[in-house]
Amino acid sequence: MNVSDVLQRCDHLKVEGKNDISEDYVERVFLKEDLEKWEEILTDLLGPAVKRAGEETTLSFSELTIDYGGLLDDQILYYKEFEDTSLIVMFWPWKDDNQVTLKIACVKK
């Protein structure tokens, strides 16, 4: 599984902004009202979030996400290891309480 696989599953969802940094790392911005739809797809692909919004960010989650901006207590993290890669997916809510940045990273082992 890679970034492209995740994006294909989400291509029917509305996106407000895109930032394709590389084939292994992208960012999308969407409206917070659609967060549940995004989470349903990610849960189906990767299993439940390993860290929910409001939960304390552990040192291991901080280290895992540091290359992609880190992770705060109000953010959501999905993580799954595959044979050759790992997928890191983060939801970063904006302070305007209206938008969310989605970060997807594929890390090769």
DRENDO-1510 file (C-alpha; in Angstrom, 1 decimal, always signed):
<recs>
REC; n; res; u; v; w
REC; 1; MET; +0.0; +0.0; +0.0 .
REC; 2; ASN; +1.2; +3.5; -0.9 .
REC; 3; VAL; +0.1; +7.1; -0.9 .
REC; 4; SER; -1.5; +6.7; -4.3 .
REC; 5; ASP; -3.6; +3.8; -3.1 .
REC; 6; VAL; -5.0; +5.9; -0.3 .
REC; 7; LEU; -5.7; +8.8; -2.5 .
REC; 8; GLN; -7.6; +6.6; -5.0 .
REC; 9; ARG; -9.9; +5.4; -2.2 .
REC; 10; CYS; -10.6; +9.0; -1.3 .
REC; 11; ASP; -10.9; +10.6; -4.7 .
REC; 12; HIS; -14.7; +11.1; -4.4 .
REC; 13; LEU; -14.3; +13.3; -1.4 .
REC; 14; LYS; -14.1; +17.1; -1.8 .
REC; 15; VAL; -10.6; +18.7; -1.3 .
REC; 16; GLU; -10.0; +22.4; -0.7 .
REC; 17; GLY; -6.3; +22.3; -1.3 .
REC; 18; LYS; -3.5; +20.0; -2.4 .
REC; 19; ASN; +0.3; +19.9; -1.8 .
REC; 20; ASP; +2.0; +16.9; -3.5 .
REC; 21; ILE; +5.5; +17.1; -2.1 .
REC; 22; SER; +6.7; +13.7; -3.5 .
REC; 23; GLU; +5.2; +10.4; -4.5 .
REC; 24; ASP; +5.7; +9.3; -0.9 .
REC; 25; TYR; +4.3; +12.4; +0.9 .
REC; 26; VAL; +1.2; +14.5; +0.2 .
REC; 27; GLU; -1.0; +16.9; +2.0 .
REC; 28; ARG; -4.7; +17.6; +1.4 .
REC; 29; VAL; -7.0; +20.2; +3.0 .
REC; 30; PHE; -10.7; +19.5; +3.4 .
REC; 31; LEU; -13.6; +20.8; +5.4 .
REC; 32; LYS; -14.0; +19.5; +9.0 .
REC; 33; GLU; -17.6; +18.5; +8.3 .
REC; 34; ASP; -16.2; +15.7; +6.1 .
REC; 35; LEU; -13.7; +14.3; +8.7 .
REC; 36; GLU; -15.9; +11.3; +9.5 .
REC; 37; LYS; -16.0; +10.3; +5.8 .
REC; 38; TRP; -12.2; +10.5; +5.6 .
REC; 39; GLU; -11.8; +8.5; +8.8 .
REC; 40; GLU; -14.2; +5.8; +7.6 .
REC; 41; ILE; -12.0; +5.2; +4.6 .
REC; 42; LEU; -8.7; +5.3; +6.6 .
REC; 43; THR; -10.1; +2.9; +9.2 .
REC; 44; ASP; -11.1; +0.5; +6.4 .
REC; 45; LEU; -7.6; +0.7; +4.9 .
REC; 46; LEU; -5.4; +0.9; +8.0 .
REC; 47; GLY; -7.5; -0.2; +11.0 .
REC; 48; PRO; -8.5; +2.2; +13.8 .
REC; 49; ALA; -6.5; +5.3; +14.6 .
REC; 50; VAL; -3.6; +4.6; +16.9 .
REC; 51; LYS; -4.0; +8.0; +18.4 .
REC; 52; ARG; -7.3; +9.9; +18.7 .
REC; 53; ALA; -7.8; +13.7; +19.1 .
REC; 54; GLY; -7.5; +14.6; +22.7 .
REC; 55; GLU; -5.2; +11.7; +23.6 .
REC; 56; GLU; -1.7; +12.5; +24.8 .
REC; 57; THR; +1.0; +12.2; +22.1 .
REC; 58; THR; +3.5; +9.6; +23.3 .
REC; 59; LEU; +7.2; +9.9; +22.6 .
REC; 60; SER; +7.1; +7.1; +20.1 .
REC; 61; PHE; +4.3; +8.9; +18.1 .
REC; 62; SER; +6.3; +12.1; +18.2 .
REC; 63; GLU; +9.4; +10.4; +16.9 .
REC; 64; LEU; +7.4; +8.6; +14.2 .
REC; 65; THR; +5.9; +11.9; +12.9 .
REC; 66; ILE; +8.7; +14.4; +13.4 .
REC; 67; ASP; +9.8; +14.4; +9.8 .
REC; 68; TYR; +6.2; +15.4; +8.8 .
REC; 69; GLY; +5.6; +18.2; +11.3 .
REC; 70; GLY; +5.1; +16.1; +14.5 .
REC; 71; LEU; +1.9; +15.4; +16.3 .
REC; 72; LEU; +0.0; +17.4; +18.9 .
REC; 73; ASP; -2.6; +16.1; +21.4 .
REC; 74; ASP; -5.5; +17.5; +19.3 .
REC; 75; GLN; -4.4; +15.6; +16.2 .
REC; 76; ILE; -5.3; +12.1; +14.9 .
REC; 77; LEU; -2.8; +9.5; +13.8 .
REC; 78; TYR; -3.2; +6.3; +11.7 .
REC; 79; TYR; -0.3; +4.0; +11.2 .
REC; 80; LYS; +0.2; +0.6; +9.7 .
REC; 81; GLU; +3.2; -1.4; +8.7 .
REC; 82; PHE; +3.3; -3.5; +5.5 .
REC; 83; GLU; +5.9; -5.8; +4.2 .
REC; 84; ASP; +8.1; -3.2; +2.5 .
REC; 85; THR; +6.6; +0.1; +3.8 .
REC; 86; SER; +4.7; +1.8; +6.5 .
REC; 87; LEU; +2.0; +4.3; +6.1 .
REC; 88; ILE; +1.6; +7.3; +8.4 .
REC; 89; VAL; -1.6; +9.4; +8.1 .
REC; 90; MET; -2.3; +12.4; +10.3 .
REC; 91; PHE; -5.3; +14.7; +10.6 .
REC; 92; TRP; -4.4; +18.2; +11.7 .
REC; 93; PRO; -7.4; +20.4; +12.5 .
REC; 94; TRP; -7.0; +24.1; +11.9 .
REC; 95; LYS; -7.6; +26.7; +14.6 .
REC; 96; ASP; -10.5; +28.1; +12.5 .
REC; 97; ASP; -12.3; +24.9; +13.4 .
REC; 98; ASN; -13.5; +24.7; +9.8 .
REC; 99; GLN; -10.7; +22.9; +7.9 .
REC; 100; VAL; -8.4; +20.0; +8.4 .
REC; 101; THR; -5.0; +19.1; +6.8 .
REC; 102; LEU; -4.5; +15.5; +5.9 .
REC; 103; LYS; -0.9; +14.3; +5.7 .
REC; 104; ILE; -0.1; +11.0; +4.1 .
REC; 105; ALA; +3.5; +9.6; +4.2 .
REC; 106; CYS; +4.8; +6.3; +2.9 .
REC; 107; VAL; +8.0; +5.2; +4.5 .
REC; 108; LYS; +10.1; +2.5; +2.9 .
REC; 109; LYS; +11.8; +0.0; +5.2 .
</recs>
